[in-house]
Amino acid sequence: MKEKTYFISAVASKYNIHPQTLRLYEREGLLTPSRSKGNTRMFSEEDLKKLEFILNLTREMGVNLAGIEIVMNMKDKMEKMQEEFALFLEELKKEFFVGKEEIFEQKKISLVKFSSPPMALFKDDKKEK
């Protein structure tokens, strides 16, 4: 199934912004809409999510274009780090747990439950004198 795309005029109207603003965001590298055979900008759902993020930063938080670029770069790096960390955890699980499930299950049932005895307070006769 082909991804749904939107013309620049529809996007500008939906988000109440001027088409030139969308072109500016593209020139600044904040948005990268695809192009049709006739070289018309076509915005995908992913582009619209990015645009919503950009508009939130500008309208709600007062961030300028340079700040938006920094925030988006940091966001991309953080997402990449999260993906790498998730892969690392999967490899770690494979290394330590896969094929050793029986050993860990045996250790689970071999643990002895322990509860601490109730505590009693004793008076120190020497301190009271």
CORTA-V569617 format. One record per residue. N is the residue number from 1. PHI is phi in whole degrees, 0 to 359 (NA if undefined). PSI is psi in degrees with one decimal (* if undefined). D_LAST is the distance of its C-alpha to the last C-alpha in Angstrom with 1 decimal. Layout:
BEGIN
n	phi	psi	d_last
N	PHI	PSI	D_LAST
N	PHI	PSI	D_LAST
END
This chain:
BEGIN
n	phi	psi	d_last
1	NA	135.4	89.4
2	282	141.7	89.9
3	291	140.2	87.0
4	287	133.8	87.5
5	231	161.3	88.2
6	230	144.1	88.7
7	286	158.3	91.1
8	301	-38.0	89.8
9	295	-39.1	91.1
10	293	-41.0	89.2
11	294	-44.8	86.0
12	299	-42.6	86.4
13	293	-45.0	87.2
14	300	-40.0	84.3
15	258	5.9	81.7
16	55	49.1	83.5
17	229	160.7	84.0
18	281	143.1	87.2
19	305	-31.2	88.8
20	296	-30.9	88.8
21	295	-41.1	85.0
22	296	-40.0	85.1
23	296	-39.1	87.6
24	298	-46.1	85.3
25	301	-35.8	82.4
26	291	-44.7	84.7
27	300	-37.1	85.8
28	282	-6.8	82.2
29	84	12.0	81.6
30	279	-30.8	79.1
31	234	145.2	81.4
32	226	75.9	84.0
33	292	152.7	86.2
34	283	173.5	88.9
35	236	143.3	92.6
36	279	178.0	95.4
37	299	-29.7	98.8
38	272	12.1	99.9
39	69	24.7	96.9
40	274	137.3	95.2
41	292	133.1	91.4
42	234	118.6	89.8
43	264	127.8	86.1
44	271	174.2	84.3
45	300	-37.9	81.2
46	297	-41.8	79.1
47	299	-39.1	80.7
48	293	-36.9	79.8
49	296	-42.9	76.2
50	298	-42.9	76.1
51	298	-42.9	77.9
52	300	-40.4	75.4
53	297	-45.5	72.6
54	299	-46.5	74.5
55	295	-35.1	75.2
56	297	-44.3	71.5
57	297	-42.7	70.6
58	283	-47.7	73.3
59	283	-43.4	73.2
60	270	-30.7	69.6
61	245	-7.2	67.9
62	71	26.5	70.5
63	279	136.0	70.8
64	275	176.8	74.0
65	299	-39.8	76.2
66	296	-41.1	74.6
67	294	-39.0	71.2
68	299	-43.7	72.5
69	300	-44.1	73.9
70	297	-47.1	70.6
71	298	-44.0	68.7
72	294	-39.5	71.3
73	297	-43.3	71.2
74	296	-40.8	67.4
75	299	-45.5	67.6
76	299	-43.5	70.2
77	296	-40.9	68.1
78	295	-41.0	65.0
79	296	-40.5	67.1
80	295	-41.4	68.5
81	296	-39.4	65.1
82	297	-41.8	63.9
83	297	-44.8	67.0
84	296	-40.0	66.4
85	294	-40.1	62.7
86	297	-41.8	63.8
87	296	-41.1	66.3
88	300	-44.7	63.7
89	297	-39.1	61.4
90	297	-43.2	64.4
91	296	-40.2	65.2
92	298	-43.4	61.6
93	299	-44.5	61.6
94	299	-44.4	64.8
95	297	-42.8	63.6
96	260	-24.4	60.4
97	244	-38.1	61.0
98	296	126.7	64.8
99	87	-5.5	65.8
100	240	18.5	62.3
101	301	-39.7	61.5
102	297	-41.3	61.4
103	298	-45.9	58.8
104	292	-35.1	56.5
105	294	-40.8	57.1
106	296	-40.3	56.1
107	293	-35.4	52.9
108	298	-45.8	52.0
109	279	-14.9	52.3
110	272	-8.4	50.7
111	291	140.2	47.4
112	262	128.0	44.6
113	286	140.2	42.7
114	226	130.9	39.0
115	237	139.5	36.4
116	284	143.4	32.7
117	291	156.8	30.5
118	296	147.5	28.3
119	271	144.5	24.9
120	239	141.2	21.7
121	263	135.1	18.3
122	243	138.4	15.4
123	279	140.8	11.8
124	264	106.5	9.6
125	298	-30.7	7.0
126	292	-35.0	5.8
127	286	-28.2	5.6
128	286	-21.3	3.8
129	281	*	0.0
END
